[in-house]
Amino acid sequence: MKFCSECAHPVSLIIPPDDNRPRFVCNQCGVIHYQNPKMVIGSIPLWKHDDETRVLLCRRAIEPRRGYWTLPAGFMENNETTADAAVRETSEEAGARIELHQLFSMLNVPHVHQVHMFYMATLLDLEYQAGIESLEVKLFTEAEIPWDDIAFPTIAHTLKFLFSDLDRIRKEGGSFNFHTLDIVKPMRAPG
Amino acid sequence: MKFCSECAHPVSLIIPPDDNRPRFVCNQCGVIHYQNPKMVIGSIPLWKHDDETRVLLCRRAIEPRRGYWTLPAGFMENNETTADAAVRETSEEAGARIELHQLFSMLNVPHVHQVHMFYMATLLDLEYQAGIESLEVKLFTEAEIPWDDIAFPTIAHTLKFLFSDLDRIRKEGGSFNFHTLDIVKPMRAPG
């Protein structure tokens, strides 16, 4: 941020009075421009058939991580709820109709100022198709998941939580847990 | 938003190519300025004594809702996790040291572009004191909660969830649930 979005004068990065961290403050009109983390919301669309559970993944058509696989997800928009965002992103990226269930995972990614959330979902039919931000959309069993080609750590962790819960439920019954995790960037090596 | 924060030229509210909703786009450099919901994170600091559970509330020293009671909470900052934010806000607003537990409630408030989250917490001592954004900080039993003077609906709902869970746990055992709710603004009356 270089200029005030209210009056177009230059901003300075200073700690305002009664605050404790640097903010972009307009040198002319004094407006403080706060910057806050964003939410990335998606779904885990499941399809059960022949006693086998498959999950719908999208191969990204855009950077970052073009060509890699992800759950349908994206930035939450103003004027919608987290559940609205999950359904919308699943429709936009995977052309998929779902029934949305409970929140399944929440993963903090503080070094990129993001919180990722994924909802359990049931795929309502097999009429899915890649949206403009996807190269292809495909159902995967656990054995078929392309672990080396998953776009982001939050997706890999959420899929691990999913298959771990499915395995437990198959053996012992019960229901899905709610999973939380902080993805901390490795510290840079000294020197 | 009136001017581009990158180049200071005027912005226009238009739907960019490959998008489906209006964004502020710079008429000069073409940068798209996305605006997204913010997270408000807080804690539910509990103190158990003589078989009675008390919750710590803060009376707001700032607008909006100055003079009304709230759980310690505030906007999540960049470079922190949701749990970091809950601990920091509890320290800043209530001067309180807590042990943070699991996420207890998530409430969407789409008409103000916010998602509120509250974590269960245990107060570690009684050395709390009002921070600069609070007029006073005080422990309340369920019977003492000032229901008519609660600052925001998300706080009132979270406190209702809390005492409902405490009552169930007292009678039947078990543990706290995770609660989600959408706070939808009443539609304006026609005419």
Chai-1 contact restraints between the chains, C-beta under 6 A:
chainA,res_idxA,chainB,res_idxB,connection_type,confidence,min_distance_angstrom,max_distance_angstrom,comment,restraint_id
A,M1,B,S5,contact,1.0,0.0,6.0,A-B,restraint_1
A,K2,B,E6,contact,1.0,0.0,6.0,A-B,restraint_2
A,F3,B,S5,contact,1.0,0.0,6.0,A-B,restraint_3
A,F3,B,A8,contact,1.0,0.0,6.0,A-B,restraint_4
A,S5,B,M1,contact,1.0,0.0,6.0,A-B,restraint_5
A,S5,B,F3,contact,1.0,0.0,6.0,A-B,restraint_6
A,S5,B,S5,contact,1.0,0.0,6.0,A-B,restraint_7
A,A8,B,F3,contact,1.0,0.0,6.0,A-B,restraint_8
A,A8,B,A8,contact,1.0,0.0,6.0,A-B,restraint_9
A,Q35,B,N78,contact,1.0,0.0,6.0,A-B,restraint_10
A,N36,B,K38,contact,1.0,0.0,6.0,A-B,restraint_11
A,N36,B,F75,contact,1.0,0.0,6.0,A-B,restraint_12
A,P37,B,M76,contact,1.0,0.0,6.0,A-B,restraint_13
A,P37,B,N78,contact,1.0,0.0,6.0,A-B,restraint_14
A,K38,B,N36,contact,1.0,0.0,6.0,A-B,restraint_15
A,F75,B,N36,contact,1.0,0.0,6.0,A-B,restraint_16
A,M76,B,P37,contact,1.0,0.0,6.0,A-B,restraint_17
A,N78,B,Q35,contact,1.0,0.0,6.0,A-B,restraint_18
A,N78,B,P37,contact,1.0,0.0,6.0,A-B,restraint_19
A,N78,B,H113,contact,1.0,0.0,6.0,A-B,restraint_20
A,N79,B,P110,contact,1.0,0.0,6.0,A-B,restraint_21
A,E80,B,P110,contact,1.0,0.0,6.0,A-B,restraint_22
A,T81,B,N108,contact,1.0,0.0,6.0,A-B,restraint_23
A,T81,B,P110,contact,1.0,0.0,6.0,A-B,restraint_24
A,T81,B,D182,contact,1.0,0.0,6.0,A-B,restraint_25
A,T82,B,N108,contact,1.0,0.0,6.0,A-B,restraint_26
A,N108,B,T81,contact,1.0,0.0,6.0,A-B,restraint_27
A,N108,B,T82,contact,1.0,0.0,6.0,A-B,restraint_28
A,P110,B,N79,contact,1.0,0.0,6.0,A-B,restraint_29
A,P110,B,E80,contact,1.0,0.0,6.0,A-B,restraint_30
A,P110,B,T81,contact,1.0,0.0,6.0,A-B,restraint_31
A,H113,B,N78,contact,1.0,0.0,6.0,A-B,restraint_32
A,F178,B,F178,contact,1.0,0.0,6.0,A-B,restraint_33
A,D182,B,T81,contact,1.0,0.0,6.0,A-B,restraint_34
